[in-house]
């Protein structure tokens, strides 16, 4: 079947949903390309955040890549030791229209676990392992990180005495 070929459908047959994994036409090609683009940008955003969470990573990443410092300051990077960083869910929206090369927006839900050895937003160090969860909105332009909004939550701030 050609790239632009269409399957003949009986007029009285019920319309079926498109399955991008098996469709042989342009829709299947489009979805397979889009899936590949989503994977590439998702992996790039994850790698960027993993580099940020390494010791000295924020300063190094800022010096090596020209991204804007927006969103909440990542002060937990200075307050925690032995950070373990994991990425949960991600949503990738590539911008393939309007001739925008290398443009996408990626949202990552993540968590960082580490030992709380220095003060963090007014909370005295506990020496215990704590988990911080956050969302990062990363915008790519020309295949490079351009904007990086990070919002995070330190649950210990919401605890009331005796909990």
Rosetta blueprint (number, residue, H / E / L):
1 X L
2 X L
3 X L
4 X L
5 X L
6 X L
7 X L
8 X L
9 X L
10 X L
11 X L
12 X L
13 X L
14 X L
15 X L
16 X L
17 X L
18 X L
19 X L
20 X L
21 X L
22 X L
23 X L
24 X L
25 X L
26 X H
27 X H
28 X H
29 X H
30 X H
31 X H
32 X H
33 X H
34 X H
35 X H
36 X H
37 X H
38 X H
39 X H
40 X H
41 X H
42 X H
43 X H
44 X H
45 X H
46 X H
47 X H
48 X H
49 X H
50 X H
51 X H
52 X H
53 X L
54 X L
55 X L
56 X L
57 X H
58 X H
59 X H
60 X H
61 X H
62 X H
63 X H
64 X H
65 X L
66 X L
67 X L
68 X E
69 X E
70 X E
71 X E
72 X L
73 X L
74 X L
75 X L
76 X H
77 X H
78 X H
79 X H
80 X E
81 X E
82 X E
83 X E
84 X E
85 X E
86 X E
87 X E
88 X E
89 X E
90 X E
91 X E
92 X E
93 X E
94 X E
95 X L
96 X L
97 X L
98 X L
99 X L
100 X L
101 X L
102 X L
103 X L
104 X E
105 X E
106 X E
107 X E
108 X E
109 X E
110 X E
111 X E
112 X E
113 X E
114 X E
115 X E
116 X E
117 X L
118 X L
119 X L
120 X E
121 X L
122 X L
123 X E
124 X L
125 X L
126 X L
127 X L
128 X L
129 X E
130 X E
131 X E
132 X E
133 X E
134 X E
135 X E
136 X E
137 X E
138 X E
139 X E
140 X E
141 X E
142 X L
143 X L
144 X E
145 X E
146 X E
147 X E
148 X E
149 X E
150 X E
151 X E
152 X E
153 X E
154 X E
155 X H
156 X H
157 X H
158 X H
159 X L
160 X L
161 X L
162 X L
163 X L
